[in-house]
Amino acid sequence: MNSQLKGDRKTYQQDPANAREAIREIELDLAEGADAVMVKPAMSYLDIVSAAAEISDVPVAAYLVSGEYSMVEAAVERGWLDRERTVVEMLTSICRAGADMILTYWAAEAAAWLD
């Protein structure tokens, strides 16, 4: 990511257990004129994606992060999941939660599957 931030991510990331803090931060971003708001990781915080969609007048982006991607790919590799069905179901759930945009490592493949 080439971030200029130093130290543990805990120094700049929100408390994942505190949904109220997430909503307050989204409201602050909107008040400051954000062009979009992003929720990450997407799957673990579908409640926040939904809440953001309810209060936001700008697009809501959801980032399906590398850990979520890796879990699915590992399960597919072991024969535990059908890759296309699982990915489409995950993307559908994110969309249904209210995301206007989804950032994912599966973007090109999913676009072909859904074409």
FENBELKA-V350324 format. One line per field, one symbol per residue. phi: phi as a letter, one per 20 degrees, with the letter a starting at -180 (. if undefined). psi: psi as a letter, one per 30 degrees, with the letter a starting at -180 (. if undefined). A space follows every 10 residues. Layout:
phi=???
psi=???
//
This chain:
phi=.lfefdnfff fcdfffedff fffgffffff fengeaccdb ffffcfffgf ffffdedcgd dcdefgffgf ffffffgene ceffffffff fffffffpfe ccebfegfff fffef
psi=fhkfklakff fflljffiee eeeeeeeeee fggkflkkkk keefhfeeee eeeefkglkk kkjjleeeee eeeeeeefgf lkeeeeeeee eeeeeefgkf kkklfgeeee eeef.
//
